[in-house]
């Protein structure tokens, strides 16, 4: 009887002595489980819900510059929130410069008509040369011949084949290149000819894209771009990098 009691006492003593080790093992298992589950928890954590497209203009900071952006103009739903962002993608109707109606969707089998759309991308500056500096320093290395000034006052110069800008034309107004400097693809390519206009506002680069056919009335296009940028950033329109 005494031997049985002694054996039971030893079992209890060993069982109690094992608790610290068991607690340590339990802690380590919990830690490993938590670390392994962290990526899954991160992916399943609910993201901020984008603001409705019909909401008032949002203050969005890109490259340290605050832009007042109508939510309906933002093409990517997850960009439709205030605060700092690396990039925003916008679209406006031409010539009204109003955001498109998000409820109006074309048929899934219909070819999209982009002839009345002006696309704008605002991104943080990557430190490259400003547009006017590229006109003076970079583009002359790749252009062919001398600029030809047409009756509309625009100077047109082709880029050489094999250059980074092949199949594009360099177009600008000599007296106001800072507000109307373009690179345009040429008509006859598989995709519709488009023009790209860039401006630097503070630490942000603004890229505007529109159909080349609009150049038939280029002064209206230039004025509309000025007006659009003034609406997006009224206090910075006069500080465009030159």
SVG drawing of the C-alpha trace seen along z (x, -y; Angstrom):
<svg xmlns="http://www.w3.org/2000/svg" viewBox="-26 -82 47 84">
<polyline fill="none" stroke="black" stroke-width="0.4" points="0.0,0.0 2.8,-2.3 4.6,-1.4 1.5,-2.2 1.2,-5.6 4.8,-6.4 4.4,-5.5 1.3,-7.7 3.2,-10.5 6.1,-10.2 3.6,-10.2 1.9,-13.4 5.3,-15.0 6.5,-14.2 3.2,-15.4 3.4,-18.7 7.1,-19.1 6.3,-18.8 3.9,-21.8 6.6,-24.4 7.8,-22.4 4.2,-21.8 3.4,-25.5 6.6,-26.3 5.6,-23.8 2.0,-25.2 3.4,-28.8 5.7,-27.8 2.9,-26.1 0.6,-29.1 3.4,-31.4 4.1,-29.2 0.4,-29.0 0.0,-32.7 3.0,-33.5 1.8,-30.9 -1.7,-32.4 -0.6,-36.0 -0.4,-36.2 -3.9,-34.6 -5.3,-37.0 -3.8,-39.9 -5.3,-38.8 -8.7,-38.2 -8.7,-41.5 -11.4,-43.7 -9.9,-46.5 -11.3,-50.1 -14.4,-50.4 -14.0,-52.9 -16.1,-56.0 -19.1,-56.2 -18.5,-57.7 -21.1,-60.4 -19.5,-61.8 -17.9,-65.3 -14.3,-65.8 -11.7,-64.0 -8.4,-65.5 -5.8,-63.1 -2.0,-63.7 0.3,-62.5 4.0,-63.4 3.4,-65.8 0.8,-67.7 -2.9,-67.8 -5.4,-67.3 -9.1,-67.8 -10.5,-64.8 -14.1,-64.0 -14.6,-60.3 -16.6,-59.6 -13.6,-60.4 -11.4,-57.8 -11.1,-54.7 -9.8,-52.3 -12.3,-51.7 -9.6,-51.1 -8.1,-54.5 -11.4,-56.2 -10.5,-57.3 -8.8,-60.4 -5.2,-60.5 -1.8,-59.8 -1.5,-57.6 1.3,-56.8 -0.9,-57.1 -4.4,-57.9 -6.0,-57.1 -8.8,-59.4 -11.1,-59.8 -13.2,-62.8 -15.7,-63.3 -14.8,-65.5 -15.5,-68.4 -17.5,-68.9 -14.6,-67.6 -17.2,-66.0 -16.7,-62.6 -18.4,-59.8 -21.6,-58.2 -20.5,-55.1 -24.0,-53.5 -23.9,-53.6 -22.1,-50.5 -21.6,-49.4 -22.6,-45.9 -20.0,-43.3 -19.6,-42.6 -19.5,-46.3 -16.2,-47.9 -15.4,-50.7 -15.6,-54.2 -12.8,-56.3 -13.1,-59.2 -14.8,-61.3 -12.6,-60.4 -9.6,-62.3 -7.5,-60.1 -5.4,-61.6 -2.8,-59.8 -1.2,-61.5 1.8,-59.8 4.6,-60.7 7.6,-62.0 10.3,-59.4 13.1,-62.0 13.4,-62.0 13.8,-65.3 10.8,-67.6 9.1,-67.7 10.7,-70.9 14.1,-69.6 13.4,-66.5 12.5,-68.7 15.9,-70.4 18.2,-67.6 16.7,-64.1 14.4,-64.3 16.9,-65.9 19.0,-62.8 16.2,-60.7 14.4,-63.0 14.9,-63.0 15.2,-66.2 14.0,-69.6 10.6,-70.5 8.0,-71.4 5.6,-74.2 2.1,-73.7 -0.5,-76.3 -2.0,-75.7 1.2,-76.8 2.2,-73.4 5.8,-72.1 5.9,-68.4 9.1,-66.3 9.4,-62.6 11.3,-60.2 13.9,-58.0 13.2,-54.2 14.9,-52.2 14.7,-54.9 12.8,-54.6 10.0,-56.7 9.8,-55.1 6.5,-55.4 5.8,-58.6 5.9,-62.3 7.1,-65.1 4.5,-67.9 4.6,-71.3 3.7,-74.9 7.0,-76.8 5.8,-79.8 4.2,-77.8 5.8,-74.4 5.4,-74.3 1.6,-74.0 1.4,-72.0 4.2,-69.5 3.1,-66.2 4.3,-62.8 1.7,-61.3 1.5,-57.9 0.9,-58.1 -2.3,-57.3 -2.4,-53.9 -1.1,-51.9 -3.3,-49.0 -4.5,-51.1 -6.1,-54.6 -3.5,-57.4 -3.2,-59.0 -1.3,-61.9 0.4,-62.1 1.0,-65.4 3.0,-65.6 3.4,-68.2 5.1,-68.3 3.3,-70.0 5.5,-70.1 6.5,-66.5 3.7,-65.0 3.8,-64.1 0.5,-64.5 0.1,-62.6 -2.9,-63.4 -3.9,-61.2 -6.4,-62.0 -7.1,-61.0 -4.7,-62.6 -7.7,-63.7 -8.4,-66.4 -5.4,-68.3 -7.6,-69.8 -8.7,-72.2 -5.6,-72.1 -6.1,-75.5 -9.3,-74.3 -7.5,-71.1 -4.8,-73.2 -7.2,-75.5 -9.3,-72.6 -6.2,-70.8 -5.3,-74.1 -8.8,-74.4 -9.0,-70.7 -5.6,-71.0 -6.7,-74.2 -9.8,-72.4 -7.7,-69.5 -5.0,-71.7 -5.9,-75.5 -3.0,-76.6 -0.3,-74.8 -1.3,-75.5 1.0,-78.5 4.0,-76.5 4.4,-74.0 8.0,-72.8 9.6,-74.4"/>
</svg>
